[in-house]
Amino acid sequence: MTVRILFFVGLSGIKLSFPTGRGERFANKFLISNDRTVIEKLVQPYKANIGSVEHRFLTEDCPNLIYSDGHVADDDVVDLEKFARDSTIASLSRVQQFLHSLWVVKDNAAFEDRGWTITLLGPTRHHIHNNHWNARKFMADGSRREVQFDRNDLRLARLAVPDASPRYLFETGDPTALTEQAGRVSRFVYFVQCARDTDDIALKIVQYFSALEALVSSSSAELTHQVSERVASLLEPPGQARIALFQRLRRGYGIRSQAVHGSGFRSKSQDALRNSAIEVDETCRIILRKIYSDNHIADIFDLANENFASFFHNLILGDPNGGDTEEFSKEPDTADSPP
């Protein structure tokens, strides 16, 4: 015997530029839809349970609905309350990973609303559980505004596979996600998420550069130069473009140092702060797109510290038998694959 499990949650902060009909699939079992008829059909039967205000928001105001509709063996639902709670948290967490994928494609401040899991036990019996993901993201410039995604943007988001994302603390019970077991990419993503959680531009820049340090540094010596040089070498071939990126990163690092060491910022510095945050946010997203799209690139960040440093020495100094910039200079493969 099986039990039907329906999950749905509103998604705001992005607008899909095309009609989705029943929905665009991601992570195998989830769909995202902006079709009011589809949304109404899913939500209407539970209006009395979720409340008229929530029902009106989901069916009229919220631009998108994410949902899954499937079955599990009834043996898996022995403790109904625990099953519903764990299932809701797992679904909300998977939606968070999808939102991370959307950001990898394009800067945005998308967020999920309260999520609902309905366990249908029979024709007239059901159990409802809900939970809410409290964190809200800000865009690189500190704003929250709706960002449009077309079908190709959504396809690219489905191709991004953020398996390196750190587990959330409530899942581990650890006091920090920055454990010895966390790899470079996992720590990088963790700091990036911290940057996106705040609207304070200076603190964003601090977290972005902490992310880059966690990703590419192999010692604490001359971090400004080390990180700026390595990131520029990863993303640009030798020449003016690499030099320009190196200089932008050094300037951004200067802002990071000013914020951390308490110098304070003059009012006329606000535009420079925003521009720097936008630039380093874009740099972090480009790096992740390359890591997620190419296993060869991802493997570099699993190297032991000594080999990792040697890779960059070869890359920067141009050893023909060492690091190769070609893989980092090209755009990731955008050939379609099953969602």
Secondary structure, DSSP 8 states (H G I E B T S, - for coil): -EEEEEEEEEEESEEESS--TT-EEETTTEEEE--HHHHHHHHGGGHHHH-HHHHHIIIII-SEEEEEEEEEEGGGGSSHHHHHHHHHHHHHHHHHHHHHHHHHHS----EEEEEEEEEE-SSS-EEEEEE--------TTS----EEE-HHHHHHHHH---TTS---HHHH--S-S--TT--HHHHHHHHHHHHHT---HHHHHHHHHHHHHHHH-SSSTTHHHHHHHHHHHHHS-TTHHHHHHHHHHHHHHHHHHHHHTT----GGGHHHHHHHHHHHHHHHHHHHHHHHH-HHHHHHTTS-HHHHHHHHHHHHHT-TTS--SHHHHS---------
